C-alpha cells in the first residue's frame, strides 16, 4: 500500500540566526578534511603485546598475499616491524619485497634509512653496493653511498665508488661531484684527470669552460686554463662557435692583461658568429675598446659591426647583389686589398639562378667593379685581365650577352697600349654577340686611329646585321662625306631610302635632303621632296619643302607650294592641318610678302568655334564630354550661303510647278 506523506512546518516564523548556503558548504568541507582519530589501544602486559603483534602480522600477511605487486603494503609491513624493534623481521620483509620488484627505488630507500638509523654501517654498505649494481642510473644512491663513505672518512672507498660510477658515463653533475671531492682532499692531479675524462665523456663547450674555470680558480694555473680554452676551439671545431665561449675566453685574456689576444678573439668571433647570436659579444667588445682601445680600434669595432650585419644579410639572400655592393664599399674604404678581393670572389660566386637578362644586370656590375678595382685601385693589370676573361667565359654559356663588358675590356687593353688585343676583343664580340653598341665603339676606335678602310668594312657588317637601322646609314654616309666621297655618300643614301623597312625613315630623309642642300644640288632636293611626298603627304613635309624654296630665295615657288597644299587639304577636308598650314603660310608672307599677299592669306584664316562632343566607352555608353575647337573657313561659309540660295530657288520652282498642275486639274 502506498502512503503519501505531507510535511508541513508548524512554526513558519523566521529563525533568529540565519544560516547561508555558503556557511553550510564550508562546514561540510571542514568536516571532510578532519580525519577520524583511531582509538588508542593500551597494552597492559607482554602476553597482550604478543597477541597484538600476531594479529597485525596476520593482517599484513593477508594484505601482501592479495596484492603482491603493491610495494606500499610491503613497506608498511617492514616499517611496522621496525617500530616493534623486530629488525630481523623487518629485514626479512624488505628482502622479500625486493625479490618481487628489485627496481622499486623507494623500497631501497626505506631499507637504507632503517639501517642508517640503526647505525649498521656494514649492512648499509652491503645495501648500497647491491642497489648501485642493480640500479646504476639512479644517481641518488650513488650520492648517498659517497656521502656515507666520506662521512666515515673512507677516502679510498669514496674514490673507488666514484670510479665505479664514472664507468656508467653519468651526467655532468656526477663528474663535477667527483672532481670536487678530489679537490677538497687536495688531490689536484687526480681532479685534473677527472676533468680530462669529463670533457671526453661530455665534449661540450660548457664542460671545457668548467674545466678552465677550475684551473684558474683552484690552482691559479693561467697557462693551463688558457690551454683548455684553446683546446676547446681545436677539439670541438664548429661546435665551439658559440657566444658564451668567446665571451668567457676574451674576458679571461682581458683579466690577464693580454689585451691584444682579447681583441683578436672579439674580432674573430664577430666575423664568424651569426649576428642574432652575438649581441652580447658586441656589447662586451665595445666596452673593451672604450677601456683599452684607441680611436682607430673603436672605429674598427664599428666597421666590424657593419661587416657583421652585411654578412648576415648576404647569408639570408646571397642573390641580393645590392648587399654585396655595400659590403664591398665598406671593405674598400677600409683599404685592405685581400679583404676586398675575398668579398668580390664570394659575391661573383653567387650566379643568378634564372637565365634571364634582367636578373643578370646587377650581377654583371659586380664583375665590372671588380675589374676596375684591380686596374685602378690595386694596380694589378694581370688580375684585371683575368677578371674580364672569367666574366666572358661565364657569359658564353648563357643565351644572352652584355656589350658593356666587351667594350670595357677593349678600352682596358687600349689603355695598356695593346691595340691588337683590343681589336681582337671587339672582333670576337661582333662574331659572338653582335650589338649596336659594339659596332659603334669599334667604328669610333678606328676613326680615332684614322683607319677609314676598316670603318667602311665595319659599317658594311653593321648594316648587314641591322639593315633597317637609319642611324647606321647616316653615320656611313657622313663618313664618306667627311672623306669627300660625295657620290659614295649619295649612293648610301639611295640604298637606304629604298629599304623596305626602316626604323626612323623621317630622320633618314631629312639627312638625305640636308646632304643635297649642302652640296647645293637643288634639283635633287626638289626631286627628293617629290619622292617623299609620294610616300607621305604629311603637313611637315610640305612646310619643309616650302621653307627650302624660301631658303634659296625662290619665294614664288614657296607660295605656289602653300597654295597647292591649301587646295588639296580643302578638298580632303583636313580642317586642323589646313589651319596649321595657313598659319605657316601667313608667317611666310609676313616675312617675305607684301600687304596684298598678306591680306589674301588672312582672308583664308578660319574662325575657331568652341564645341563639345560625347565620350563613349566600348559598349557605346556616354561617359562624359570633351571640349574641342571647330574650324570654320570663310570660303566654306560662302559656299554654304550659295547652297542655301539655290535650295530656296529650287523649292520655289517646285511649289510653282505643283500649283500649275493643280489649276489644270481644276
C-alpha positions as CSV (number, residue, x, y, z in Angstrom):
1,X,0.0,0.0,0.0
2,X,1.4,3.4,-0.9
3,X,1.4,6.1,1.7
4,X,1.6,9.8,0.9
5,X,3.2,11.9,3.5
6,X,2.6,15.6,3.6
7,X,5.2,17.5,5.6
8,X,4.1,20.8,7.0
9,X,6.1,23.2,9.2
10,X,4.2,24.1,12.4
11,X,6.2,27.3,13.1
12,X,6.7,29.4,9.9
13,X,8.3,32.4,11.6
14,X,12.0,33.2,10.6
15,X,14.8,31.9,12.8
16,X,16.7,34.3,15.0
17,X,20.0,33.3,13.4
18,X,20.0,32.9,9.6
19,X,22.4,30.4,8.0
20,X,23.5,30.9,4.4
21,X,24.2,28.2,1.8
22,X,27.9,29.2,1.8
23,X,28.2,28.5,5.5
24,X,26.7,25.1,5.1
25,X,29.1,24.1,2.3
26,X,32.1,25.5,4.3
27,X,31.2,23.4,7.3
28,X,30.8,20.3,5.1
29,X,34.3,20.8,3.7
30,X,35.8,21.3,7.1
31,X,34.3,18.0,8.4
32,X,35.7,16.2,5.3
33,X,39.2,17.4,6.0
34,X,39.2,16.2,9.5
35,X,40.3,12.6,9.7
36,X,38.7,10.4,12.3
37,X,41.0,9.7,15.2
38,X,41.5,6.0,15.8
39,X,41.1,4.8,19.3
40,X,44.3,4.2,21.2
41,X,44.9,0.6,22.2
42,X,46.6,0.4,25.6
43,X,48.5,-2.8,26.0
44,X,48.8,-4.0,29.7
45,X,51.2,-6.9,29.6
46,X,53.6,-8.9,27.4
47,X,51.1,-11.6,26.6
48,X,48.6,-9.0,25.3
49,X,51.5,-7.4,23.2
50,X,52.3,-10.8,21.6
51,X,48.7,-11.3,20.7
52,X,48.5,-7.8,19.2
53,X,51.7,-8.5,17.1
54,X,50.4,-11.8,15.9
55,X,47.1,-10.3,14.9
56,X,48.9,-7.4,13.0
57,X,51.2,-9.8,11.3
58,X,48.4,-12.0,10.1
59,X,46.7,-8.8,8.7
60,X,49.9,-7.8,6.9
61,X,50.5,-11.2,5.5
62,X,46.9,-11.4,4.3
63,X,47.3,-8.0,2.6
64,X,50.6,-8.8,0.8
65,X,49.2,-12.2,-0.4
66,X,46.3,-10.4,-2.0
67,X,48.4,-7.6,-3.6
68,X,51.9,-8.9,-4.2
69,X,52.6,-6.2,-6.8
70,X,51.7,-3.4,-4.5
71,X,55.0,-2.3,-2.9
72,X,53.3,0.1,-0.5
73,X,51.9,-2.9,1.6
74,X,55.4,-4.4,1.9
75,X,56.9,-1.1,3.1
76,X,54.1,-0.6,5.7
77,X,54.8,-4.1,6.9
78,X,58.5,-3.6,7.1
79,X,58.3,-0.2,8.8
80,X,55.8,-1.6,11.4
81,X,58.2,-4.4,12.2
82,X,61.0,-1.8,12.6
83,X,58.8,0.2,15.1
84,X,58.3,-3.0,17.1
85,X,62.1,-3.3,17.2
86,X,61.9,-6.5,15.3
87,X,64.7,-5.5,12.9
88,X,65.5,-9.0,11.7
89,X,61.8,-9.4,10.8
90,X,61.9,-6.0,9.1
91,X,65.0,-7.0,7.0
92,X,63.2,-10.2,6.0
93,X,60.2,-8.3,4.8
94,X,62.4,-5.8,2.9
95,X,64.2,-8.7,1.3
96,X,61.0,-10.5,0.4
97,X,59.7,-7.2,-1.2
98,X,62.9,-6.8,-3.3
99,X,62.6,-10.3,-4.5
100,X,59.3,-9.3,-6.0
101,X,60.5,-5.9,-7.5
102,X,64.1,-5.0,-7.1
103,X,63.7,-1.9,-9.3
104,X,61.4,-0.2,-6.8
105,X,63.7,2.6,-5.6
106,X,61.5,3.7,-2.5
107,X,61.8,0.2,-1.0
108,X,65.6,0.5,-1.2
109,X,65.5,4.0,0.3
110,X,63.3,2.9,3.2
111,X,65.6,-0.2,3.8
112,X,68.7,2.0,3.7
113,X,67.2,4.6,6.1
114,X,66.4,1.9,8.6
115,X,70.0,0.6,8.6
116,X,71.5,4.1,8.8
117,X,69.2,4.9,11.8
118,X,70.4,1.8,13.4
119,X,74.0,2.8,12.5
120,X,74.5,-0.6,11.0
121,X,77.2,0.6,8.6
122,X,78.2,-2.7,7.2
123,X,74.6,-3.6,6.5
124,X,74.2,-0.2,4.8
125,X,77.4,-0.7,2.7
126,X,76.2,-4.0,1.5
127,X,72.8,-2.5,0.6
128,X,74.5,0.4,-1.2
129,X,76.7,-2.0,-3.1
130,X,73.7,-4.0,-4.2
131,X,71.5,-1.1,-5.2
132,X,74.1,0.6,-7.3
133,X,74.7,-2.7,-9.0
134,X,71.0,-3.2,-9.7
135,X,70.1,0.4,-10.3
136,X,73.2,2.2,-11.6
137,X,71.2,5.0,-13.3
138,X,69.7,6.2,-10.0
139,X,72.1,8.9,-9.0
140,X,70.5,9.4,-5.6
141,X,72.0,6.0,-4.4
142,X,75.5,7.0,-5.6
143,X,75.3,10.3,-3.9
144,X,74.2,8.7,-0.6
145,X,76.8,6.0,-0.9
146,X,79.6,8.6,-1.4
147,X,78.3,10.7,1.4
148,X,78.3,7.7,3.8
149,X,81.9,6.7,3.0
150,X,83.2,10.2,3.1
151,X,81.5,10.7,6.5
152,X,83.2,7.6,7.7
153,X,86.5,9.1,6.3
154,X,86.9,6.2,3.9
155,X,88.6,8.3,1.2
156,X,89.8,5.4,-0.9
157,X,86.4,3.8,-0.7
158,X,84.8,7.0,-2.0
159,X,87.4,7.1,-4.8
160,X,86.6,3.6,-5.8
161,X,82.9,4.3,-5.7
162,X,83.3,7.3,-7.9
163,X,85.4,5.4,-10.4
164,X,82.8,2.7,-10.5
165,X,80.1,5.3,-11.0
166,X,82.0,7.1,-13.8
167,X,82.2,3.9,-15.8
168,X,78.5,4.4,-16.5
169,X,79.1,7.8,-18.0
170,X,76.7,9.8,-15.8
171,X,75.6,13.4,-16.3
172,X,77.8,16.5,-15.7
173,X,76.8,16.9,-12.1
174,X,78.2,13.4,-11.2
175,X,81.5,14.2,-12.8
176,X,81.7,17.6,-11.0
177,X,80.9,15.9,-7.7
178,X,83.9,13.5,-8.2
179,X,86.2,16.4,-9.2
180,X,85.1,18.5,-6.2
181,X,85.8,15.5,-3.9
182,X,89.4,15.2,-5.2
183,X,89.8,19.0,-5.0
184,X,88.6,19.0,-1.3
185,X,91.2,16.5,-0.5
186,X,94.0,18.4,-2.3
187,X,94.4,15.7,-5.0
188,X,94.9,18.2,-7.8
189,X,96.3,15.8,-10.4
190,X,93.6,13.3,-9.7
191,X,91.0,16.1,-10.1
192,X,92.6,17.2,-13.3
193,X,92.4,13.6,-14.6
194,X,88.7,13.6,-13.7
195,X,88.1,16.8,-15.7
196,X,90.0,15.3,-18.6
197,X,87.7,12.2,-18.5
198,X,84.8,14.6,-18.1
199,X,85.4,16.5,-21.3
200,X,86.0,13.2,-23.2
201,X,82.6,11.9,-21.9
202,X,80.8,15.2,-22.5
203,X,82.6,17.1,-25.3
204,X,80.6,20.3,-25.0
205,X,81.6,23.9,-24.6
206,X,80.2,24.1,-21.0
207,X,82.4,21.2,-20.0
208,X,85.6,22.9,-21.2
209,X,84.6,26.1,-19.6
210,X,84.1,24.4,-16.3
211,X,87.5,22.8,-16.6
212,X,89.2,26.1,-17.4
213,X,87.4,27.9,-14.6
214,X,88.5,25.2,-12.2
215,X,92.1,25.5,-13.3
216,X,92.0,29.3,-12.7
217,X,90.0,29.3,-9.5
218,X,91.5,26.5,-7.5
219,X,95.0,26.2,-8.9
220,X,95.7,29.6,-10.3
221,X,97.2,27.9,-13.4
222,X,96.8,30.6,-16.0
223,X,98.7,28.8,-18.7
224,X,96.8,25.6,-18.2
225,X,93.5,27.5,-18.2
226,X,94.5,29.2,-21.5
227,X,95.4,25.8,-22.9
228,X,91.9,24.5,-22.0
229,X,90.3,27.4,-23.8
230,X,92.5,26.9,-26.9
231,X,91.8,23.1,-26.9
232,X,88.0,23.9,-26.9
233,X,88.3,25.6,-30.3
234,X,90.7,23.0,-31.7
235,X,88.8,19.9,-30.5
236,X,85.2,21.0,-30.8
237,X,85.7,22.9,-34.1
238,X,82.4,24.3,-35.3
239,X,80.6,23.3,-32.1
240,X,82.7,25.8,-30.2
241,X,81.4,28.7,-32.2
242,X,79.0,30.0,-29.5
243,X,78.8,33.4,-27.9
244,X,79.5,32.2,-24.3
245,X,82.8,30.6,-25.3
246,X,84.3,33.6,-27.0
247,X,83.0,36.0,-24.3
248,X,84.5,33.9,-21.5
249,X,87.8,33.4,-23.3
250,X,88.1,37.1,-24.2
251,X,87.3,38.2,-20.6
252,X,89.9,35.8,-19.3
253,X,92.5,37.3,-21.5
254,X,91.5,40.8,-20.6
255,X,91.9,40.0,-16.8
256,X,95.3,38.6,-17.5
257,X,96.3,41.9,-19.3
258,X,96.5,40.3,-22.7
259,X,94.6,43.0,-24.5
260,X,95.7,42.1,-28.0
261,X,94.8,38.5,-27.6
262,X,91.4,39.6,-26.3
263,X,90.9,41.9,-29.2
264,X,91.8,39.2,-31.7
265,X,89.2,36.9,-30.1
266,X,86.5,39.5,-30.2
267,X,87.2,40.2,-33.9
268,X,87.3,36.6,-34.8
269,X,84.1,35.9,-33.1
270,X,82.3,38.8,-34.7
271,X,83.4,37.7,-38.1
272,X,82.3,34.1,-37.7
273,X,79.2,34.1,-35.4
274,X,75.7,34.8,-36.7
275,X,74.5,38.3,-35.9
276,X,71.5,37.1,-33.9
277,X,73.8,35.1,-31.6
278,X,76.4,37.8,-30.9
279,X,74.7,40.8,-29.5
280,X,76.1,40.4,-26.0
281,X,79.6,39.8,-27.5
282,X,79.4,43.0,-29.5
283,X,78.5,45.0,-26.3
284,X,81.4,43.5,-24.5
285,X,83.7,44.3,-27.4
286,X,82.6,48.0,-27.3
287,X,83.2,48.2,-23.6
288,X,86.6,46.6,-24.0
289,X,87.7,49.0,-26.7
290,X,86.4,52.0,-24.7
291,X,88.6,50.9,-21.8
292,X,91.7,49.7,-23.6
293,X,91.5,50.8,-27.2
294,X,92.3,53.9,-29.3
295,X,90.2,55.9,-31.8
296,X,91.3,53.7,-34.6
297,X,90.3,50.5,-32.8
298,X,86.9,51.9,-31.8
299,X,86.3,52.7,-35.5
300,X,87.4,49.2,-36.4
301,X,84.7,47.9,-33.9
302,X,82.1,49.9,-35.7
303,X,83.3,48.6,-39.1
304,X,83.2,45.1,-37.7
305,X,79.6,45.6,-36.6
306,X,78.7,46.8,-40.1
307,X,80.6,43.9,-41.6
308,X,78.8,41.5,-39.3
309,X,75.4,43.0,-40.4
310,X,76.2,42.6,-44.1
311,X,77.4,39.1,-43.6
312,X,74.1,38.0,-42.1
313,X,72.1,39.7,-44.9
314,X,74.2,38.0,-47.6
315,X,73.8,34.6,-45.9
316,X,70.0,35.0,-45.9
317,X,69.8,36.1,-49.5
318,X,73.1,35.6,-51.5
319,X,71.5,36.8,-54.7
320,X,70.7,40.3,-53.4
321,X,73.7,42.0,-55.1
322,X,73.0,45.4,-53.5
323,X,74.1,43.9,-50.2
324,X,77.3,42.8,-51.8
325,X,77.9,46.2,-53.2
326,X,77.5,47.8,-49.8
327,X,79.8,45.2,-48.2
328,X,82.5,45.8,-50.9
329,X,82.3,49.6,-50.4
330,X,82.8,49.1,-46.7
331,X,85.9,46.9,-47.3
332,X,87.3,49.3,-50.0
333,X,87.0,52.2,-47.5
334,X,89.0,50.1,-45.1
335,X,91.7,49.8,-47.6
336,X,92.6,46.1,-47.3
337,X,93.1,44.6,-50.7
338,X,92.9,40.9,-49.7
339,X,89.7,41.5,-47.8
340,X,88.2,43.3,-50.8
341,X,89.2,40.6,-53.2
342,X,87.8,37.9,-50.9
343,X,84.4,39.7,-50.9
344,X,84.4,40.2,-54.7
345,X,85.2,36.5,-55.2
346,X,82.4,35.5,-52.8
347,X,80.0,37.9,-54.5
348,X,80.6,36.7,-58.1
349,X,80.3,33.2,-56.9
350,X,76.6,33.7,-56.4
351,X,75.5,33.3,-60.1
352,X,71.8,34.2,-60.7
353,X,69.6,31.1,-60.7
354,X,67.4,32.2,-63.7
355,X,68.9,32.6,-67.2
356,X,67.0,35.9,-68.0
357,X,69.0,39.0,-68.7
358,X,67.0,41.2,-66.3
359,X,68.2,39.1,-63.4
360,X,71.9,39.4,-64.5
361,X,72.2,43.1,-64.9
362,X,73.2,43.8,-61.3
363,X,75.4,40.7,-61.2
364,X,77.4,41.8,-64.2
365,X,78.2,45.1,-62.4
366,X,80.0,43.1,-59.7
367,X,82.4,41.8,-62.4
368,X,82.8,45.3,-63.8
369,X,83.6,46.9,-60.5
370,X,85.9,44.0,-59.7
371,X,87.9,44.6,-62.9
372,X,88.0,48.3,-62.4
373,X,89.2,47.9,-58.8
374,X,92.0,45.6,-59.8
375,X,93.1,48.1,-62.6
376,X,92.7,51.4,-60.7
377,X,93.0,50.7,-57.0
378,X,95.1,47.6,-56.8
379,X,97.2,48.4,-60.0
380,X,97.2,44.7,-60.8
381,X,96.6,44.6,-64.5
382,X,97.1,40.9,-64.8
383,X,94.3,40.1,-62.4
384,X,92.0,42.7,-64.1
385,X,92.5,40.9,-67.4
386,X,91.7,37.6,-65.7
387,X,88.5,39.0,-64.3
388,X,87.4,40.1,-67.7
389,X,88.2,36.8,-69.2
390,X,86.4,34.8,-66.5
391,X,83.3,37.0,-66.8
392,X,83.2,36.5,-70.6
393,X,83.6,32.8,-70.1
394,X,80.6,32.7,-67.8
395,X,78.5,34.7,-70.3
396,X,79.5,32.5,-73.2
397,X,77.4,29.7,-71.6
398,X,74.3,32.0,-71.5
399,X,71.7,32.7,-74.2
400,X,72.4,36.5,-73.9
401,X,75.4,38.8,-73.6
402,X,76.3,42.3,-72.4
403,X,78.0,44.7,-74.8
404,X,79.3,46.8,-71.9
405,X,81.7,44.1,-70.7
406,X,83.2,43.7,-74.1
407,X,83.6,47.4,-74.6
408,X,85.2,47.9,-71.1
409,X,87.6,45.0,-71.8
410,X,88.6,46.5,-75.1
411,X,89.1,50.0,-73.6
412,X,91.2,48.5,-70.9
413,X,93.5,46.9,-73.4
414,X,93.7,50.3,-75.3
415,X,94.8,52.0,-72.0
416,X,97.5,49.3,-71.8
417,X,98.5,50.2,-75.4
418,X,97.6,46.8,-76.6
419,X,95.7,47.8,-79.8
420,X,95.9,44.4,-81.4
421,X,94.3,42.8,-78.4
422,X,91.5,45.4,-78.3
423,X,90.7,44.8,-81.9
424,X,90.6,41.1,-81.3
425,X,88.2,41.6,-78.4
426,X,85.8,43.8,-80.4
427,X,86.0,41.4,-83.4
428,X,85.2,38.5,-81.2
429,X,82.3,40.4,-79.7
430,X,80.9,41.1,-83.2
431,X,81.2,37.4,-84.1
432,X,79.8,36.1,-80.8
433,X,77.1,38.6,-79.9
434,X,76.8,41.4,-82.4
435,X,75.2,44.5,-80.9
436,X,74.8,48.1,-82.0
437,X,76.9,49.5,-79.1
438,X,79.8,47.2,-80.1
439,X,79.7,48.3,-83.7
440,X,79.6,52.0,-82.7
441,X,82.6,51.7,-80.3
442,X,84.7,49.7,-82.8
443,X,84.0,52.3,-85.5
444,X,84.8,55.1,-83.1
445,X,88.1,53.5,-82.3
446,X,89.1,53.1,-85.9
447,X,88.0,56.6,-86.7
448,X,90.3,57.9,-83.9
449,X,93.1,55.9,-85.4
450,X,92.3,57.2,-88.9
451,X,91.8,53.7,-90.3
452,X,88.9,54.5,-92.7
453,X,89.1,51.3,-94.7
454,X,88.3,49.4,-91.5
455,X,85.5,51.8,-90.8
456,X,83.9,51.0,-94.2
457,X,84.2,47.3,-93.5
458,X,82.6,47.7,-90.1
459,X,79.8,49.8,-91.4
460,X,79.1,47.2,-94.0
461,X,78.9,44.5,-91.3
462,X,76.8,46.8,-89.2
463,X,74.3,47.2,-92.0
464,X,74.2,43.5,-92.7
465,X,73.4,43.0,-89.0
466,X,70.7,45.7,-88.9
467,X,69.6,46.8,-92.4
468,X,66.7,48.8,-91.0
469,X,69.0,51.0,-88.9
470,X,68.8,54.5,-90.2
471,X,71.5,55.7,-87.8
472,X,74.0,53.3,-89.3
473,X,73.2,54.5,-92.9
474,X,73.5,58.1,-91.8
475,X,76.8,57.5,-90.0
476,X,78.2,55.6,-93.0
477,X,77.1,58.5,-95.4
478,X,78.6,61.1,-93.1
479,X,81.9,59.2,-93.0
480,X,82.0,59.3,-96.8
481,X,81.1,63.0,-96.9
482,X,83.9,63.8,-94.4
483,X,86.3,62.0,-96.8
484,X,85.0,64.0,-99.8
485,X,83.3,60.9,-101.4
486,X,80.1,62.7,-102.4
487,X,78.9,60.0,-104.9
488,X,79.6,57.2,-102.4
489,X,77.6,59.1,-99.8
490,X,74.7,59.7,-102.3
491,X,74.7,56.0,-103.2
492,X,74.5,55.1,-99.5
493,X,71.5,57.4,-99.0
494,X,69.8,55.9,-102.1
495,X,70.3,52.4,-100.9
496,X,68.9,53.4,-97.5
497,X,65.7,55.0,-98.8
498,X,65.0,52.0,-101.0
499,X,65.0,49.7,-97.9
500,X,61.5,48.1,-97.4
501,X,61.7,48.6,-93.6
502,X,63.3,51.4,-91.7
503,X,63.2,52.3,-88.0
504,X,63.4,56.1,-88.4
505,X,62.6,57.0,-92.1
506,X,61.9,60.6,-91.4
507,X,65.4,61.1,-89.9
508,X,66.9,59.4,-92.9
509,X,65.1,61.6,-95.5
510,X,65.9,64.7,-93.6
511,X,69.6,63.9,-93.6
512,X,69.5,62.9,-97.3
513,X,67.8,66.3,-98.1
514,X,70.3,68.2,-95.9
515,X,73.1,66.4,-97.7
516,X,71.9,67.6,-101.1
517,X,71.4,71.1,-99.8
518,X,74.9,71.2,-98.5
519,X,76.2,70.1,-102.0
520,X,73.9,72.8,-103.5
521,X,72.2,70.3,-105.8
522,X,68.8,72.0,-105.6
523,X,67.3,70.0,-108.4
524,X,68.0,66.8,-106.5
525,X,66.5,68.3,-103.4
526,X,63.2,69.1,-105.3
527,X,63.2,65.5,-106.6
528,X,63.7,64.1,-103.1
529,X,60.8,66.2,-101.8
530,X,58.6,65.0,-104.6
531,X,59.6,61.4,-104.0
532,X,59.0,61.8,-100.3
533,X,55.6,63.4,-100.9
534,X,54.6,60.3,-103.0
535,X,55.2,58.2,-99.8
536,X,53.6,60.6,-97.4
537,X,51.6,63.8,-97.6
538,X,52.3,65.0,-94.1
539,X,52.0,68.7,-93.5
540,X,55.5,69.0,-92.1
541,X,56.9,67.7,-95.4
542,X,55.1,70.4,-97.3
543,X,56.1,73.1,-94.9
544,X,59.7,71.9,-95.1
545,X,59.5,71.9,-98.9
546,X,58.3,75.5,-98.9
547,X,60.9,76.6,-96.4
548,X,63.6,75.1,-98.6
549,X,62.3,77.1,-101.6
550,X,62.3,80.2,-99.3
551,X,65.9,79.5,-98.2
552,X,67.1,79.7,-101.8
553,X,65.0,82.9,-102.4
554,X,62.5,81.1,-104.6
555,X,59.6,82.9,-102.9
556,X,57.1,82.3,-105.7
557,X,57.8,78.6,-105.7
558,X,57.2,78.5,-101.9
559,X,54.0,80.5,-102.4
560,X,52.8,78.1,-105.1
561,X,53.5,75.1,-102.7
562,X,51.4,76.7,-100.0
563,X,48.6,77.4,-102.4
564,X,48.5,74.0,-103.9
565,X,48.6,72.3,-100.5
566,X,45.8,74.6,-99.3
567,X,43.6,73.5,-102.2
568,X,44.4,69.8,-101.6
569,X,43.6,70.0,-97.9
570,X,40.4,71.8,-98.6
571,X,39.3,69.1,-100.9
572,X,40.3,66.4,-98.5
573,X,38.5,68.3,-95.6
574,X,41.5,68.2,-93.3
575,X,40.5,71.2,-91.2
576,X,43.1,71.2,-88.4
577,X,46.0,70.6,-90.8
578,X,44.7,73.3,-93.1
579,X,44.6,75.7,-90.2
580,X,48.2,75.0,-89.3
581,X,49.2,75.3,-92.9
582,X,47.6,78.8,-93.2
583,X,49.5,79.8,-90.0
584,X,52.8,78.8,-91.6
585,X,51.8,80.5,-94.9
586,X,50.9,83.7,-93.0
587,X,54.3,83.7,-91.2
588,X,56.0,83.3,-94.6
589,X,54.0,86.2,-96.2
590,X,54.6,88.4,-93.1
591,X,58.3,87.9,-93.7
592,X,58.6,87.9,-97.4
593,X,55.3,89.1,-99.0
594,X,53.6,92.4,-99.5
595,X,50.3,93.6,-97.9
596,X,48.2,92.3,-100.7
597,X,49.6,88.8,-100.3
598,X,49.3,89.0,-96.6
599,X,45.7,90.1,-96.7
600,X,45.0,87.3,-99.2
601,X,46.2,84.7,-96.6
602,X,44.4,86.4,-93.7
603,X,41.1,86.2,-95.6
604,X,41.6,82.5,-95.7
605,X,42.2,82.1,-91.9
606,X,39.4,80.2,-90.2
607,X,37.4,81.2,-87.1
608,X,37.5,78.9,-84.1
609,X,34.2,77.8,-82.5
610,X,34.3,76.0,-79.1
611,X,32.2,72.9,-79.0
612,X,31.6,69.8,-77.0
613,X,31.3,66.1,-78.1
614,X,30.4,62.9,-76.3
615,X,32.9,60.5,-74.9
616,X,31.7,56.9,-75.3
617,X,33.1,53.7,-73.9
618,X,33.5,50.3,-75.7
619,X,29.8,49.5,-75.1
620,X,28.7,52.7,-76.7
621,X,27.6,54.3,-73.5
622,X,28.2,58.0,-72.9
623,X,30.8,58.6,-70.2
624,X,31.2,62.3,-70.5
625,X,32.0,65.2,-72.7
626,X,35.2,66.9,-74.0
627,X,35.8,70.4,-75.4
628,X,37.2,70.9,-78.9
629,X,37.6,73.6,-81.5
630,X,35.8,73.5,-84.8
631,X,37.4,75.5,-87.6
632,X,35.1,77.4,-89.9
633,X,36.8,78.7,-93.1
634,X,35.4,81.8,-94.9
635,X,35.2,80.1,-98.3
636,X,33.1,77.3,-96.7
637,X,30.7,80.0,-95.3
638,X,30.2,81.5,-98.8
639,X,29.6,78.0,-100.2
640,X,27.0,77.3,-97.6
641,X,25.2,80.6,-98.3
642,X,25.2,79.9,-102.0
643,X,23.9,76.4,-101.3
644,X,21.0,77.9,-99.2
645,X,20.1,80.3,-102.0
646,X,20.0,77.6,-104.6
647,X,17.9,75.4,-102.4
648,X,15.4,78.2,-101.9
649,X,15.1,78.8,-105.6
650,X,14.6,75.0,-106.2
651,X,11.9,74.9,-103.5
652,X,10.1,77.9,-105.0
653,X,10.1,76.3,-108.5
654,X,8.7,73.0,-107.2
655,X,5.9,74.8,-105.4
656,X,5.1,76.8,-108.5
657,X,5.0,73.7,-110.7
658,X,2.8,72.0,-108.2
659,X,0.4,74.9,-108.2
660,X,0.2,75.0,-112.0
661,X,-0.7,71.3,-112.1
662,X,-3.5,71.8,-109.6
663,X,-5.1,74.6,-111.6
664,X,-5.0,72.5,-114.8
665,X,-6.8,69.7,-113.0
666,X,-9.5,72.1,-111.8
